[in-house]
């Protein structure tokens, strides 16, 4: 596995479109940025909203903000961790059924997709590994991309929560065009 390429004046990291950091590695990256993004994103939530909350550490940063709201919400998530952390009594929580991809804490597979197709959302909050104007929102895993894509299709408004380091980055599978999502960044 080549991780570095020798260049004039040193070396550069080779980008691997098919791999992704584990949840533990992601939790410690860009922590302040995730809190700033969450504070912006929570303003997009209104009383009575039905929300899709994608698995991921940046979307997870929204949970403490949601728990502090004094409004009624219904949240569907693809993350067992997110579901367990949504403790506000006014939030009804649903988790998609299917196989949990342990490295990303994301429910994937046909069962989850079928279930997701039956729901309608006012708002979806999604994570991504990369975004640019030409390719849109991307992630390395095709099964996770299928879940994200379906959530976008089921939502009136979809927000991509991502720190600036992911802007201009590409990944293997596109799940939304630039016109289908609004990016919220720090």
TAPE-V774226 format. One record per run of one state. SS is the DSSP state (hx for helix, st for strand, lp for the rest). FROM is the first residue (numbers start at 0). TO is the last residue. If there is no record, write none. Layout:
ss = <SS/SS>
from = <FROM/FROM>
to = <TO/TO>
This chain:
ss = <lp/st/lp/st/lp/hx/lp/hx/lp/st/lp/hx/lp/hx/lp/st/lp/hx/lp/st/lp/st/lp/st/lp/hx/lp/st/lp/st/lp/st/lp/hx/lp/st/lp/hx/st/lp/st/lp/st/lp>
from = <0/3/7/9/13/22/27/30/44/49/53/56/60/61/67/72/77/79/85/90/95/98/101/105/108/109/116/120/126/129/132/135/139/141/153/154/161/163/166/167/172/176/181/184>
to = <2/6/8/12/21/26/29/43/48/52/55/59/60/66/71/76/78/84/89/94/97/100/104/107/108/115/119/125/128/131/134/138/140/152/153/160/162/165/166/171/175/180/183/185>
